[in-house]
Amino acid sequence: MSKIEKGIESSMVYLQIKELMENAKKQVFVKINNILVQTYWEIGKIIVEDEQKNKERAEYLIENKKI
């Protein structure tokens, strides 16, 4: 095998490895983004539920003239 052929073969191997690594990075970013979206949604849900409980307590106190 000549130097040119070895160089071409090495370049092809490099490109395959590079593509594999880039695809892996993309998959990692997608997974991380999905986890972050789910986490932020859960945080928002907790906040809204807490605010609703506080509103219900305030309404109860007002209705029963405890404020």
C-alpha contacts under 8 A as a table, 3 or more apart, distances in Angstrom:
res1	aa1	res2	aa2	distance
1	M	5	E	6.11
1	M	6	K	6.58
2	S	5	E	5.23
2	S	6	K	6.25
3	K	6	K	5.03
3	K	7	G	5.99
4	I	7	G	5.00
4	I	8	I	6.15
5	E	8	I	5.11
5	E	9	E	6.09
6	K	9	E	5.06
6	K	10	S	6.02
7	G	10	S	5.06
7	G	11	S	6.09
8	I	11	S	5.02
8	I	12	M	6.20
9	E	12	M	5.09
9	E	13	V	6.26
10	S	13	V	5.10
10	S	14	Y	6.10
11	S	14	Y	4.99
11	S	15	L	6.12
12	M	15	L	5.08
12	M	16	Q	6.20
13	V	16	Q	5.14
13	V	17	I	6.23
14	Y	17	I	5.17
14	Y	18	K	6.00
15	L	18	K	4.94
15	L	19	E	6.02
16	Q	19	E	5.17
16	Q	20	L	6.16
17	I	20	L	5.05
17	I	21	M	6.20
18	K	21	M	5.18
18	K	22	E	6.17
19	E	22	E	5.07
19	E	23	N	6.12
20	L	23	N	5.22
20	L	24	A	6.22
21	M	24	A	5.03
21	M	25	K	6.21
22	E	25	K	5.08
22	E	26	K	6.29
23	N	26	K	5.10
23	N	27	Q	6.29
24	A	27	Q	5.14
24	A	28	V	6.25
25	K	28	V	5.06
25	K	29	F	6.20
26	K	29	F	5.13
26	K	30	V	6.21
27	Q	30	V	5.15
27	Q	31	K	6.23
28	V	31	K	5.16
28	V	32	I	6.10
29	F	32	I	5.10
29	F	33	N	6.01
30	V	33	N	5.15
30	V	34	N	6.15
31	K	34	N	5.13
31	K	35	I	6.23
32	I	35	I	5.11
32	I	36	L	6.12
33	N	36	L	5.04
33	N	37	V	6.10
34	N	37	V	5.21
34	N	38	Q	6.17
35	I	38	Q	5.14
35	I	39	T	6.04
36	L	39	T	4.99
36	L	40	Y	6.06
37	V	40	Y	5.21
37	V	41	W	6.08
38	Q	41	W	5.09
38	Q	42	E	6.23
39	T	42	E	5.14
39	T	43	I	6.22
40	Y	43	I	4.98
40	Y	44	G	6.13
41	W	44	G	5.10
41	W	45	K	6.16
42	E	45	K	4.97
42	E	46	I	6.24
43	I	46	I	5.18
43	I	47	I	6.29
44	G	47	I	5.10
44	G	48	V	6.13
45	K	48	V	5.19
45	K	49	E	6.07
46	I	49	E	5.21
46	I	50	D	6.13
47	I	50	D	5.15
47	I	51	E	6.16
48	V	51	E	5.08
48	V	52	Q	6.13
49	E	52	Q	5.09
49	E	53	K	6.27
50	D	53	K	5.12
50	D	54	N	6.28
51	E	54	N	5.09
51	E	55	K	6.13
52	Q	55	K	5.01
52	Q	56	E	6.12
53	K	56	E	5.08
53	K	57	R	6.19
54	N	57	R	5.06
54	N	58	A	6.16
55	K	58	A	5.08
55	K	59	E	6.13
56	E	59	E	5.12
56	E	60	Y	6.12
57	R	60	Y	5.08
57	R	61	L	6.20
58	A	61	L	5.15
58	A	62	I	6.15
59	E	62	I	5.10
59	E	63	E	6.02
60	Y	63	E	5.16
60	Y	64	N	6.12
61	L	64	N	5.18
61	L	65	K	5.94
61	L	66	K	5.01
61	L	67	I	5.97
62	I	65	K	4.99
62	I	66	K	6.21
62	I	67	I	5.92
63	E	66	K	7.81
